[in-house]
Amino acid sequence: STGRRVSVVRTIAEALAVARAEAVDLMLLDLTLPDGSGLEILQELEGASRPRVTVVLTGRDEPAVFRRCYDLGCAAVLVKPVPARELLRRAEAWLSSSADA
């Protein structure tokens, strides 16, 4: 256990509802969701509703996709599959470095 509370959502609408209802420290964002592109979430969220850190997980290893993610403020873009242990290790690093920002 990481000692963190985790919310799992499957759609843009669910993600927006969670992000607007509570502070999100880390959002792991898939680009392919049933109701559109995960990047729509970042386009919709503003100010305090934005997650402290957003990391995109995608199967698309395309420079244009990476660039768009970084333009929207993502801390990292990872090409799937990403081993869970690696993801947890990196999540701790992202959260500790964002606390200093």
ZIJOUR-V56312 format. One record per backbone hydrogen bond with DSSP energy under -1.0 kcal/mol. CO is the residue of the C=O (numbers start at 1). NH is the residue of the N-H. Records with the same first field share a line. If there is no record, write none. Layout:
BEGIN
CO = NH  NH
END
This chain:
BEGIN
11 = 15
12 = 16
13 = 17
14 = 18
15 = 19
16 = 20
17 = 21
18 = 22
24 = 52
25 = 53
27 = 55
29 = 57
31 = 38
33 = 36
36 = 33
37 = 40
38 = 41
39 = 43
40 = 44
41 = 45
46 = 49
47 = 50
53 = 27
54 = 75
55 = 29
56 = 78
58 = 80
60 = 62
62 = 66
63 = 67
64 = 68
65 = 69
66 = 70
67 = 71
68 = 72
69 = 74
70 = 73
76 = 56
78 = 58
83 = 87
84 = 88
85 = 89
86 = 90
87 = 91
88 = 92
89 = 93
90 = 94
91 = 95
92 = 96
93 = 97
94 = 98
95 = 99
END
